[in-house]
């Protein structure tokens, strides 16, 4: 028995699965955006690295650079994840349009 990939139920299932996957990517994007926002509040004063009678070693600069870098990576990931979700929604829309066009073509050939 072969699976009928062109059956209306199969097309609906595929389209729904694509949209569900898009929602998961959007959710991941929102979680990464939240992480990026959280990193913005993790800055430390240079005094947080100060030890009595020890010269400034610049550790606070390294910390700040790394915090900013990780925040930027999280922001970039959020944008990428939302982009993937958008492409998946376009695919689902095209899938729907192709199905609708096929029905229209068949109706033109076979009638109602």
Biopython code that builds the backbone (N, CA, C, O; Angstrom):
import numpy as np
from Bio.PDB.StructureBuilder import StructureBuilder

atoms = [
    (1, "UNK", "N", (0.844, -1.175, 0.000)),
    (1, "UNK", "CA", (0.000, 0.000, 0.000)),
    (1, "UNK", "C", (0.892, 1.242, 0.000)),
    (1, "UNK", "O", (1.768, 1.394, 0.852)),
    (2, "UNK", "N", (0.658, 2.108, -0.949)),
    (2, "UNK", "CA", (1.421, 3.344, -1.035)),
    (2, "UNK", "C", (0.672, 4.472, -0.347)),
    (2, "UNK", "O", (-0.559, 4.507, -0.319)),
    (3, "UNK", "N", (1.443, 5.384, 0.203)),
    (3, "UNK", "CA", (0.848, 6.561, 0.843)),
    (3, "UNK", "C", (0.522, 7.582, -0.234)),
    (3, "UNK", "O", (1.334, 7.836, -1.123)),
    (4, "UNK", "N", (-0.664, 8.167, -0.155)),
    (4, "UNK", "CA", (-1.099, 9.163, -1.137)),
    (4, "UNK", "C", (-0.703, 10.553, -0.638)),
    (4, "UNK", "O", (-1.431, 11.190, 0.124)),
    (5, "UNK", "N", (0.464, 11.003, -1.084)),
    (5, "UNK", "CA", (0.967, 12.307, -0.652)),
    (5, "UNK", "C", (0.122, 13.462, -1.169)),
    (5, "UNK", "O", (0.190, 14.567, -0.632)),
    (6, "UNK", "N", (-0.660, 13.221, -2.188)),
    (6, "UNK", "CA", (-1.489, 14.285, -2.754)),
    (6, "UNK", "C", (-2.882, 14.345, -2.179)),
    (6, "UNK", "O", (-3.673, 15.210, -2.557)),
    (7, "UNK", "N", (-3.198, 13.435, -1.266)),
    (7, "UNK", "CA", (-4.530, 13.442, -0.656)),
    (7, "UNK", "C", (-4.725, 14.716, 0.162)),
    (7, "UNK", "O", (-3.777, 15.202, 0.779)),
    (8, "UNK", "N", (-5.931, 15.259, 0.174)),
    (8, "UNK", "CA", (-6.179, 16.491, 0.940)),
    (8, "UNK", "C", (-5.733, 16.400, 2.399)),
    (8, "UNK", "O", (-5.181, 17.358, 2.941)),
    (9, "UNK", "N", (-5.970, 15.256, 3.032)),
    (9, "UNK", "CA", (-5.565, 15.111, 4.439)),
    (9, "UNK", "C", (-4.044, 15.150, 4.572)),
    (9, "UNK", "O", (-3.520, 15.715, 5.532)),
    (10, "UNK", "N", (-3.330, 14.550, 3.612)),
    (10, "UNK", "CA", (-1.863, 14.561, 3.652)),
    (10, "UNK", "C", (-1.335, 15.970, 3.436)),
    (10, "UNK", "O", (-0.377, 16.386, 4.088)),
    (11, "UNK", "N", (-1.949, 16.692, 2.535)),
    (11, "UNK", "CA", (-1.525, 18.074, 2.271)),
    (11, "UNK", "C", (-1.770, 18.943, 3.500)),
    (11, "UNK", "O", (-0.916, 19.745, 3.877)),
    (12, "UNK", "N", (-2.927, 18.784, 4.121)),
    (12, "UNK", "CA", (-3.222, 19.539, 5.355)),
    (12, "UNK", "C", (-2.231, 19.197, 6.446)),
    (12, "UNK", "O", (-1.740, 20.082, 7.147)),
    (13, "UNK", "N", (-1.932, 17.911, 6.595)),
    (13, "UNK", "CA", (-0.987, 17.481, 7.637)),
    (13, "UNK", "C", (0.397, 18.069, 7.387)),
    (13, "UNK", "O", (1.054, 18.535, 8.318)),
    (14, "UNK", "N", (0.837, 18.047, 6.142)),
    (14, "UNK", "CA", (2.159, 18.609, 5.821)),
    (14, "UNK", "C", (2.192, 20.107, 6.085)),
    (14, "UNK", "O", (3.132, 20.618, 6.693)),
    (15, "UNK", "N", (1.171, 20.802, 5.629)),
    (15, "UNK", "CA", (1.107, 22.246, 5.828)),
    (15, "UNK", "C", (1.060, 22.585, 7.327)),
    (15, "UNK", "O", (1.744, 23.501, 7.782)),
    (16, "UNK", "N", (0.259, 21.848, 8.075)),
    (16, "UNK", "CA", (0.158, 22.090, 9.522)),
    (16, "UNK", "C", (1.487, 21.808, 10.217)),
    (16, "UNK", "O", (1.873, 22.519, 11.145)),
    (17, "UNK", "N", (2.185, 20.763, 9.762)),
    (17, "UNK", "CA", (3.486, 20.424, 10.354)),
    (17, "UNK", "C", (4.508, 21.529, 10.068)),
    (17, "UNK", "O", (5.308, 21.878, 10.936)),
    (18, "UNK", "N", (4.479, 22.067, 8.874)),
    (18, "UNK", "CA", (5.403, 23.158, 8.532)),
    (18, "UNK", "C", (5.113, 24.371, 9.409)),
    (18, "UNK", "O", (6.036, 24.993, 9.935)),
    (19, "UNK", "N", (3.856, 24.704, 9.565)),
    (19, "UNK", "CA", (3.496, 25.861, 10.412)),
    (19, "UNK", "C", (3.860, 25.611, 11.881)),
    (19, "UNK", "O", (4.291, 26.531, 12.577)),
    (20, "UNK", "N", (3.690, 24.391, 12.346)),
    (20, "UNK", "CA", (4.061, 24.064, 13.730)),
    (20, "UNK", "C", (5.571, 24.203, 13.919)),
    (20, "UNK", "O", (6.034, 24.680, 14.954)),
    (21, "UNK", "N", (6.328, 23.784, 12.916)),
    (21, "UNK", "CA", (7.790, 23.916, 12.988)),
    (21, "UNK", "C", (8.185, 25.391, 13.002)),
    (21, "UNK", "O", (9.106, 25.781, 13.719)),
    (22, "UNK", "N", (7.495, 26.206, 12.218)),
    (22, "UNK", "CA", (7.762, 27.652, 12.209)),
    (22, "UNK", "C", (7.519, 28.241, 13.597)),
    (22, "UNK", "O", (8.287, 29.082, 14.064)),
    (23, "UNK", "N", (6.457, 27.798, 14.247)),
    (23, "UNK", "CA", (6.159, 28.296, 15.598)),
    (23, "UNK", "C", (7.267, 27.920, 16.579)),
    (23, "UNK", "O", (7.611, 28.706, 17.462)),
    (24, "UNK", "N", (7.825, 26.718, 16.423)),
    (24, "UNK", "CA", (8.924, 26.309, 17.317)),
    (24, "UNK", "C", (10.158, 27.197, 17.103)),
    (24, "UNK", "O", (10.827, 27.571, 18.066)),
    (25, "UNK", "N", (10.458, 27.532, 15.840)),
    (25, "UNK", "CA", (11.604, 28.409, 15.574)),
    (25, "UNK", "C", (11.347, 29.807, 16.125)),
    (25, "UNK", "O", (12.261, 30.447, 16.647)),
    (26, "UNK", "N", (10.107, 30.286, 16.014)),
    (26, "UNK", "CA", (9.794, 31.596, 16.598)),
    (26, "UNK", "C", (9.962, 31.571, 18.109)),
    (26, "UNK", "O", (10.469, 32.524, 18.701)),
    (27, "UNK", "N", (9.533, 30.476, 18.733)),
    (27, "UNK", "CA", (9.685, 30.340, 20.180)),
    (27, "UNK", "C", (11.168, 30.361, 20.570)),
    (27, "UNK", "O", (11.555, 31.024, 21.531)),
    (28, "UNK", "N", (11.985, 29.630, 19.815)),
    (28, "UNK", "CA", (13.426, 29.629, 20.089)),
    (28, "UNK", "C", (14.008, 31.029, 19.906)),
    (28, "UNK", "O", (14.881, 31.447, 20.666)),
    (29, "UNK", "N", (13.527, 31.741, 18.909)),
    (29, "UNK", "CA", (13.980, 33.117, 18.694)),
    (29, "UNK", "C", (13.629, 34.023, 19.862)),
    (29, "UNK", "O", (14.433, 34.861, 20.270)),
    (30, "UNK", "N", (12.438, 33.854, 20.395)),
    (30, "UNK", "CA", (12.037, 34.669, 21.546)),
    (30, "UNK", "C", (12.859, 34.322, 22.782)),
    (30, "UNK", "O", (13.202, 35.202, 23.571)),
    (31, "UNK", "N", (13.172, 33.043, 22.950)),
    (31, "UNK", "CA", (14.009, 32.661, 24.094)),
    (31, "UNK", "C", (15.415, 33.242, 23.962)),
    (31, "UNK", "O", (15.997, 33.689, 24.951)),
    (32, "UNK", "N", (15.961, 33.238, 22.748)),
    (32, "UNK", "CA", (17.291, 33.833, 22.546)),
    (32, "UNK", "C", (17.254, 35.341, 22.752)),
    (32, "UNK", "O", (18.204, 35.924, 23.276)),
    (33, "UNK", "N", (16.162, 35.969, 22.341)),
    (33, "UNK", "CA", (16.019, 37.413, 22.563)),
    (33, "UNK", "C", (15.995, 37.708, 24.064)),
    (33, "UNK", "O", (16.571, 38.697, 24.518)),
    (34, "UNK", "N", (15.326, 36.845, 24.829)),
    (34, "UNK", "CA", (15.279, 37.029, 26.285)),
    (34, "UNK", "C", (16.669, 36.871, 26.894)),
    (34, "UNK", "O", (17.033, 37.603, 27.815)),
    (35, "UNK", "N", (17.442, 35.919, 26.384)),
    (35, "UNK", "CA", (18.812, 35.737, 26.882)),
    (35, "UNK", "C", (19.644, 36.975, 26.566)),
    (35, "UNK", "O", (20.394, 37.455, 27.416)),
    (36, "UNK", "N", (19.512, 37.491, 25.349)),
    (36, "UNK", "CA", (20.254, 38.695, 24.974)),
    (36, "UNK", "C", (19.898, 39.857, 25.903)),
    (36, "UNK", "O", (20.776, 40.588, 26.362)),
    (37, "UNK", "N", (18.618, 40.016, 26.170)),
    (37, "UNK", "CA", (18.180, 41.086, 27.066)),
    (37, "UNK", "C", (18.749, 40.884, 28.462)),
    (37, "UNK", "O", (19.159, 41.843, 29.116)),
    (38, "UNK", "N", (18.773, 39.644, 28.914)),
    (38, "UNK", "CA", (19.314, 39.362, 30.249)),
    (38, "UNK", "C", (20.801, 39.684, 30.325)),
    (38, "UNK", "O", (21.274, 40.148, 31.362)),
    (39, "UNK", "N", (21.548, 39.446, 29.248)),
    (39, "UNK", "CA", (22.987, 39.728, 29.283)),
    (39, "UNK", "C", (23.267, 41.223, 29.390)),
    (39, "UNK", "O", (24.320, 41.631, 29.879)),
    (40, "UNK", "N", (22.316, 42.036, 28.929)),
    (40, "UNK", "CA", (22.518, 43.491, 29.019)),
    (40, "UNK", "C", (22.617, 43.956, 30.470)),
    (40, "UNK", "O", (23.282, 44.949, 30.764)),
    (41, "UNK", "N", (21.960, 43.239, 31.371)),
    (41, "UNK", "CA", (21.989, 43.613, 32.774)),
    (41, "UNK", "C", (23.111, 42.976, 33.563)),
    (41, "UNK", "O", (23.141, 43.094, 34.788)),
    (42, "UNK", "N", (24.023, 42.311, 32.906)),
    (42, "UNK", "CA", (25.092, 41.605, 33.610)),
    (42, "UNK", "C", (26.413, 42.366, 33.638)),
    (42, "UNK", "O", (27.446, 41.798, 33.993)),
    (43, "UNK", "N", (26.391, 43.628, 33.273)),
    (43, "UNK", "CA", (27.620, 44.416, 33.312)),
    (43, "UNK", "C", (28.131, 44.574, 34.732)),
    (43, "UNK", "O", (27.352, 44.612, 35.684)),
    (44, "UNK", "N", (29.427, 44.663, 34.864)),
    (44, "UNK", "CA", (30.048, 44.850, 36.176)),
    (44, "UNK", "C", (30.930, 46.088, 36.144)),
    (44, "UNK", "O", (31.559, 46.401, 35.133)),
    (45, "UNK", "N", (30.959, 46.757, 37.234)),
    (45, "UNK", "CA", (31.838, 47.917, 37.390)),
    (45, "UNK", "C", (33.287, 47.441, 37.464)),
    (45, "UNK", "O", (33.553, 46.341, 37.949)),
    (46, "UNK", "N", (34.213, 48.252, 36.993)),
    (46, "UNK", "CA", (35.625, 47.892, 37.158)),
    (46, "UNK", "C", (35.987, 47.639, 38.618)),
    (46, "UNK", "O", (36.912, 46.882, 38.913)),
    (47, "UNK", "N", (35.254, 48.277, 39.531)),
    (47, "UNK", "CA", (35.531, 48.078, 40.957)),
    (47, "UNK", "C", (35.188, 46.666, 41.411)),
    (47, "UNK", "O", (35.674, 46.212, 42.447)),
    (48, "UNK", "N", (34.359, 45.971, 40.650)),
    (48, "UNK", "CA", (34.018, 44.590, 40.981)),
    (48, "UNK", "C", (35.201, 43.651, 40.832)),
    (48, "UNK", "O", (35.191, 42.538, 41.357)),
    (49, "UNK", "N", (36.223, 44.105, 40.111)),
    (49, "UNK", "CA", (37.410, 43.290, 39.899)),
    (49, "UNK", "C", (38.602, 43.792, 40.715)),
    (49, "UNK", "O", (39.700, 43.241, 40.644)),
    (50, "UNK", "N", (38.361, 44.833, 41.477)),
    (50, "UNK", "CA", (39.462, 45.451, 42.225)),
    (50, "UNK", "C", (39.786, 44.648, 43.476)),
    (50, "UNK", "O", (38.897, 44.178, 44.186)),
    (51, "UNK", "N", (41.042, 44.508, 43.717)),
    (51, "UNK", "CA", (41.538, 43.887, 44.939)),
    (51, "UNK", "C", (42.509, 44.892, 45.546)),
    (51, "UNK", "O", (43.318, 45.493, 44.839)),
    (52, "UNK", "N", (42.423, 45.068, 46.852)),
    (52, "UNK", "CA", (43.286, 46.050, 47.518)),
    (52, "UNK", "C", (44.748, 45.815, 47.171)),
    (52, "UNK", "O", (45.228, 44.682, 47.189)),
    (53, "UNK", "N", (45.441, 46.886, 46.857)),
    (53, "UNK", "CA", (46.880, 46.872, 46.584)),
    (53, "UNK", "C", (47.281, 46.057, 45.338)),
    (53, "UNK", "O", (48.440, 45.664, 45.206)),
    (54, "UNK", "N", (46.311, 45.799, 44.411)),
    (54, "UNK", "CA", (46.648, 45.090, 43.169)),
    (54, "UNK", "C", (46.362, 46.034, 42.017)),
    (54, "UNK", "O", (45.299, 46.651, 41.943)),
    (55, "UNK", "N", (47.318, 46.133, 41.132)),
    (55, "UNK", "CA", (47.138, 47.023, 39.982)),
    (55, "UNK", "C", (45.995, 46.518, 39.103)),
    (55, "UNK", "O", (45.681, 45.328, 39.093)),
    (56, "UNK", "N", (45.378, 47.450, 38.362)),
    (56, "UNK", "CA", (44.298, 47.109, 37.427)),
    (56, "UNK", "C", (44.849, 46.143, 36.369)),
    (56, "UNK", "O", (45.780, 46.478, 35.635)),
    (57, "UNK", "N", (44.266, 44.949, 36.302)),
    (57, "UNK", "CA", (44.724, 43.945, 35.346)),
    (57, "UNK", "C", (43.929, 43.973, 34.048)),
    (57, "UNK", "O", (44.267, 43.274, 33.092)),
    (58, "UNK", "N", (42.881, 44.773, 34.015)),
    (58, "UNK", "CA", (42.057, 44.859, 32.818)),
    (58, "UNK", "C", (41.050, 43.736, 32.670)),
    (58, "UNK", "O", (40.421, 43.592, 31.622)),
    (59, "UNK", "N", (40.899, 42.944, 33.715)),
    (59, "UNK", "CA", (39.944, 41.837, 33.630)),
    (59, "UNK", "C", (38.526, 42.325, 33.372)),
    (59, "UNK", "O", (37.741, 41.650, 32.706)),
    (60, "UNK", "N", (38.203, 43.495, 33.901)),
    (60, "UNK", "CA", (36.851, 44.003, 33.700)),
    (60, "UNK", "C", (36.593, 44.280, 32.220)),
    (60, "UNK", "O", (35.468, 44.125, 31.745)),
    (61, "UNK", "N", (37.646, 44.696, 31.482)),
    (61, "UNK", "CA", (37.480, 44.934, 30.038)),
    (61, "UNK", "C", (37.205, 43.624, 29.297)),
    (61, "UNK", "O", (36.342, 43.564, 28.420)),
    (62, "UNK", "N", (37.941, 42.588, 29.658)),
    (62, "UNK", "CA", (37.749, 41.276, 29.035)),
    (62, "UNK", "C", (36.340, 40.768, 29.336)),
    (62, "UNK", "O", (35.654, 40.245, 28.457)),
    (63, "UNK", "N", (35.923, 40.929, 30.584)),
    (63, "UNK", "CA", (34.575, 40.518, 30.965)),
    (63, "UNK", "C", (33.543, 41.265, 30.128)),
    (63, "UNK", "O", (32.626, 40.650, 29.584)),
    (64, "UNK", "N", (33.682, 42.572, 30.022)),
    (64, "UNK", "CA", (32.714, 43.386, 29.286)),
    (64, "UNK", "C", (32.702, 43.018, 27.798)),
    (64, "UNK", "O", (31.637, 42.948, 27.186)),
    (65, "UNK", "N", (33.860, 42.789, 27.229)),
    (65, "UNK", "CA", (33.923, 42.395, 25.822)),
    (65, "UNK", "C", (33.217, 41.061, 25.605)),
    (65, "UNK", "O", (32.471, 40.900, 24.638)),
    (66, "UNK", "N", (33.446, 40.119, 26.491)),
    (66, "UNK", "CA", (32.821, 38.808, 26.363)),
    (66, "UNK", "C", (31.308, 38.900, 26.576)),
    (66, "UNK", "O", (30.535, 38.269, 25.854)),
    (67, "UNK", "N", (30.893, 39.685, 27.568)),
    (67, "UNK", "CA", (29.455, 39.857, 27.813)),
    (67, "UNK", "C", (28.786, 40.465, 26.584)),
    (67, "UNK", "O", (27.727, 40.000, 26.164)),
    (68, "UNK", "N", (29.390, 41.493, 26.008)),
    (68, "UNK", "CA", (28.824, 42.143, 24.825)),
    (68, "UNK", "C", (28.823, 41.180, 23.630)),
    (68, "UNK", "O", (27.862, 41.141, 22.861)),
    (69, "UNK", "N", (29.892, 40.415, 23.481)),
    (69, "UNK", "CA", (29.977, 39.466, 22.378)),
    (69, "UNK", "C", (28.890, 38.392, 22.495)),
    (69, "UNK", "O", (28.215, 38.078, 21.514)),
    (70, "UNK", "N", (28.725, 37.836, 23.683)),
    (70, "UNK", "CA", (27.696, 36.820, 23.878)),
    (70, "UNK", "C", (26.300, 37.395, 23.667)),
    (70, "UNK", "O", (25.432, 36.732, 23.100)),
    (71, "UNK", "N", (26.084, 38.616, 24.119)),
    (71, "UNK", "CA", (24.795, 39.272, 23.886)),
    (71, "UNK", "C", (24.522, 39.454, 22.398)),
    (71, "UNK", "O", (23.401, 39.241, 21.937)),
    (72, "UNK", "N", (25.547, 39.846, 21.651)),
    (72, "UNK", "CA", (25.390, 40.017, 20.205)),
    (72, "UNK", "C", (25.107, 38.675, 19.526)),
    (72, "UNK", "O", (24.268, 38.600, 18.628)),
    (73, "UNK", "N", (25.798, 37.620, 19.948)),
    (73, "UNK", "CA", (25.542, 36.299, 19.380)),
    (73, "UNK", "C", (24.101, 35.851, 19.629)),
    (73, "UNK", "O", (23.452, 35.285, 18.749)),
    (74, "UNK", "N", (23.619, 36.112, 20.825)),
    (74, "UNK", "CA", (22.233, 35.743, 21.147)),
    (74, "UNK", "C", (21.254, 36.557, 20.307)),
    (74, "UNK", "O", (20.244, 36.027, 19.845)),
    (75, "UNK", "N", (21.542, 37.830, 20.108)),
    (75, "UNK", "CA", (20.695, 38.656, 19.253)),
    (75, "UNK", "C", (20.709, 38.168, 17.814)),
    (75, "UNK", "O", (19.669, 38.128, 17.156)),
    (76, "UNK", "N", (21.893, 37.795, 17.321)),
    (76, "UNK", "CA", (21.999, 37.266, 15.957)),
    (76, "UNK", "C", (21.237, 35.944, 15.833)),
    (76, "UNK", "O", (20.566, 35.700, 14.830)),
    (77, "UNK", "N", (21.346, 35.103, 16.851)),
    (77, "UNK", "CA", (20.625, 33.826, 16.821)),
    (77, "UNK", "C", (19.119, 34.063, 16.785)),
    (77, "UNK", "O", (18.402, 33.392, 16.042)),
    (78, "UNK", "N", (18.640, 35.008, 17.579)),
    (78, "UNK", "CA", (17.210, 35.323, 17.584)),
    (78, "UNK", "C", (16.753, 35.741, 16.188)),
    (78, "UNK", "O", (15.713, 35.289, 15.708)),
    (79, "UNK", "N", (17.526, 36.597, 15.548)),
    (79, "UNK", "CA", (17.165, 37.048, 14.198)),
    (79, "UNK", "C", (17.168, 35.883, 13.211)),
    (79, "UNK", "O", (16.271, 35.780, 12.375)),
    (80, "UNK", "N", (18.162, 35.010, 13.300)),
    (80, "UNK", "CA", (18.226, 33.846, 12.409)),
    (80, "UNK", "C", (17.042, 32.912, 12.632)),
    (80, "UNK", "O", (16.437, 32.430, 11.674)),
    (81, "UNK", "N", (16.714, 32.658, 13.890)),
    (81, "UNK", "CA", (15.610, 31.758, 14.195)),
    (81, "UNK", "C", (14.287, 32.314, 13.669)),
    (81, "UNK", "O", (13.476, 31.576, 13.111)),
    (82, "UNK", "N", (14.076, 33.615, 13.850)),
    (82, "UNK", "CA", (12.850, 34.227, 13.318)),
    (82, "UNK", "C", (12.854, 34.188, 11.791)),
    (82, "UNK", "O", (11.801, 34.037, 11.171)),
    (83, "UNK", "N", (14.027, 34.322, 11.187)),
    (83, "UNK", "CA", (14.130, 34.223, 9.736)),
    (83, "UNK", "C", (13.770, 32.832, 9.236)),
    (83, "UNK", "O", (13.079, 32.692, 8.227)),
    (84, "UNK", "N", (14.232, 31.809, 9.934)),
    (84, "UNK", "CA", (13.891, 30.437, 9.564)),
    (84, "UNK", "C", (12.384, 30.238, 9.662)),
    (84, "UNK", "O", (11.777, 29.624, 8.784)),
    (85, "UNK", "N", (11.783, 30.752, 10.724)),
    (85, "UNK", "CA", (10.328, 30.634, 10.892)),
    (85, "UNK", "C", (9.592, 31.320, 9.743)),
    (85, "UNK", "O", (8.602, 30.794, 9.234)),
    (86, "UNK", "N", (10.069, 32.479, 9.341)),
    (86, "UNK", "CA", (9.419, 33.206, 8.244)),
    (86, "UNK", "C", (9.491, 32.413, 6.943)),
    (86, "UNK", "O", (8.513, 32.352, 6.197)),
    (87, "UNK", "N", (10.639, 31.807, 6.667)),
    (87, "UNK", "CA", (10.793, 31.004, 5.446)),
    (87, "UNK", "C", (9.870, 29.784, 5.500)),
    (87, "UNK", "O", (9.271, 29.417, 4.488)),
    (88, "UNK", "N", (9.753, 29.163, 6.651)),
    (88, "UNK", "CA", (8.858, 28.012, 6.770)),
    (88, "UNK", "C", (7.405, 28.418, 6.515)),
    (88, "UNK", "O", (6.658, 27.679, 5.875)),
    (89, "UNK", "N", (7.005, 29.590, 7.013)),
    (89, "UNK", "CA", (5.636, 30.063, 6.749)),
    (89, "UNK", "C", (5.428, 30.328, 5.263)),
    (89, "UNK", "O", (4.356, 30.040, 4.730)),
    (90, "UNK", "N", (6.440, 30.874, 4.586)),
    (90, "UNK", "CA", (6.341, 31.075, 3.135)),
    (90, "UNK", "C", (6.180, 29.727, 2.438)),
    (90, "UNK", "O", (5.374, 29.596, 1.516)),
    (91, "UNK", "N", (6.942, 28.728, 2.873)),
    (91, "UNK", "CA", (6.814, 27.381, 2.290)),
    (91, "UNK", "C", (5.400, 26.840, 2.483)),
    (91, "UNK", "O", (4.821, 26.276, 1.554)),
    (92, "UNK", "N", (4.847, 27.006, 3.667)),
    (92, "UNK", "CA", (3.487, 26.530, 3.931)),
    (92, "UNK", "C", (2.489, 27.264, 3.044)),
    (92, "UNK", "O", (1.561, 26.652, 2.516)),
    (93, "UNK", "N", (2.672, 28.561, 2.878)),
    (93, "UNK", "CA", (1.780, 29.336, 2.010)),
    (93, "UNK", "C", (1.881, 28.864, 0.563)),
    (93, "UNK", "O", (0.870, 28.760, -0.133)),
    (94, "UNK", "N", (3.100, 28.580, 0.111)),
    (94, "UNK", "CA", (3.285, 28.085, -1.263)),
    (94, "UNK", "C", (2.680, 26.696, -1.432)),
    (94, "UNK", "O", (2.103, 26.374, -2.471)),
    (95, "UNK", "N", (2.820, 25.903, -0.416)),
    (95, "UNK", "CA", (2.229, 24.567, -0.432)),
    (95, "UNK", "C", (0.714, 24.696, -0.606)),
    (95, "UNK", "O", (0.116, 24.006, -1.432)),
    (96, "UNK", "N", (0.102, 25.586, 0.181)),
    (96, "UNK", "CA", (-1.335, 25.814, 0.100)),
    (96, "UNK", "C", (-1.722, 26.339, -1.276)),
    (96, "UNK", "O", (-2.700, 25.879, -1.866)),
    (97, "UNK", "N", (-0.962, 27.295, -1.787)),
    (97, "UNK", "CA", (-1.265, 27.876, -3.095)),
    (97, "UNK", "C", (-1.143, 26.834, -4.198)),
    (97, "UNK", "O", (-1.971, 26.789, -5.107)),
    (98, "UNK", "N", (-0.107, 25.991, -4.120)),
    (98, "UNK", "CA", (0.074, 24.953, -5.134)),
    (98, "UNK", "C", (-1.096, 23.977, -5.108)),
    (98, "UNK", "O", (-1.574, 23.546, -6.157)),
    (99, "UNK", "N", (-1.549, 23.633, -3.922)),
    (99, "UNK", "CA", (-2.689, 22.736, -3.793)),
    (99, "UNK", "C", (-3.940, 23.387, -4.373)),
    (99, "UNK", "O", (-4.693, 22.751, -5.112)),
    (100, "UNK", "N", (-4.156, 24.641, -4.040)),
    (100, "UNK", "CA", (-5.321, 25.381, -4.539)),
    (100, "UNK", "C", (-5.271, 25.472, -6.074)),
    (100, "UNK", "O", (-6.292, 25.311, -6.743)),
    (101, "UNK", "N", (-4.075, 25.731, -6.622)),
    (101, "UNK", "CA", (-3.931, 25.815, -8.080)),
    (101, "UNK", "C", (-4.214, 24.467, -8.743)),
    (101, "UNK", "O", (-4.824, 24.408, -9.811)),
    (102, "UNK", "N", (-3.768, 23.392, -8.105)),
    (102, "UNK", "CA", (-4.019, 22.063, -8.662)),
    (102, "UNK", "C", (-5.513, 21.765, -8.684)),
    (102, "UNK", "O", (-6.014, 21.202, -9.658)),
    (103, "UNK", "N", (-6.225, 22.131, -7.636)),
    (103, "UNK", "CA", (-7.666, 21.934, -7.592)),
    (103, "UNK", "C", (-8.339, 22.741, -8.690)),
    (103, "UNK", "O", (-9.244, 22.250, -9.366)),
    (104, "UNK", "N", (-7.895, 23.980, -8.866)),
    (104, "UNK", "CA", (-8.455, 24.836, -9.923)),
    (104, "UNK", "C", (-8.201, 24.215, -11.293)),
    (104, "UNK", "O", (-9.096, 24.197, -12.138)),
    (105, "UNK", "N", (-6.995, 23.709, -11.521)),
    (105, "UNK", "CA", (-6.669, 23.074, -12.806)),
    (105, "UNK", "C", (-7.551, 21.849, -13.044)),
    (105, "UNK", "O", (-8.074, 21.663, -14.142)),
    (106, "UNK", "N", (-7.715, 21.021, -12.026)),
    (106, "UNK", "CA", (-8.532, 19.832, -12.171)),
    (106, "UNK", "C", (-9.995, 20.191, -12.413)),
    (106, "UNK", "O", (-10.676, 19.534, -13.201)),
    (107, "UNK", "N", (-10.468, 21.215, -11.748)),
    (107, "UNK", "CA", (-11.837, 21.662, -11.936)),
    (107, "UNK", "C", (-12.044, 22.138, -13.367)),
    (107, "UNK", "O", (-13.090, 21.884, -13.966)),
    (108, "UNK", "N", (-11.049, 22.828, -13.914)),
    (108, "UNK", "CA", (-11.140, 23.296, -15.292)),
    (108, "UNK", "C", (-11.197, 22.118, -16.265)),
    (108, "UNK", "O", (-11.875, 22.182, -17.291)),
    (109, "UNK", "N", (-10.489, 21.056, -15.938)),
    (109, "UNK", "CA", (-10.449, 19.892, -16.825)),
    (109, "UNK", "C", (-11.685, 19.023, -16.643)),
    (109, "UNK", "O", (-12.307, 18.616, -17.624)),
    (110, "UNK", "N", (-12.047, 18.735, -15.392)),
    (110, "UNK", "CA", (-13.098, 17.768, -15.105)),
    (110, "UNK", "C", (-14.447, 18.394, -14.751)),
    (110, "UNK", "O", (-15.460, 17.696, -14.725)),
    (111, "UNK", "N", (-14.471, 19.689, -14.482)),
    (111, "UNK", "CA", (-15.728, 20.327, -14.067)),
    (111, "UNK", "C", (-15.875, 20.246, -12.562)),
    (111, "UNK", "O", (-14.941, 19.880, -11.849)),
    (112, "UNK", "N", (-17.071, 20.598, -12.085)),
    (112, "UNK", "CA", (-17.306, 20.601, -10.638)),
    (112, "UNK", "C", (-17.091, 19.226, -10.121)),
    (112, "UNK", "O", (-17.234, 18.988, -8.921)),
]
sb = StructureBuilder()
sb.init_structure("model")
sb.init_model(0)
sb.init_chain("A")
sb.init_seg("    ")
for serial, (resi, resn, name, xyz) in enumerate(atoms, 1):
    if name == "N":
        sb.init_residue(resn, " ", resi, " ")
    sb.init_atom(name, np.array(xyz, "f"), 0.0, 1.0, " ", f" {name:<3s}", serial, name[0])
structure = sb.get_structure()
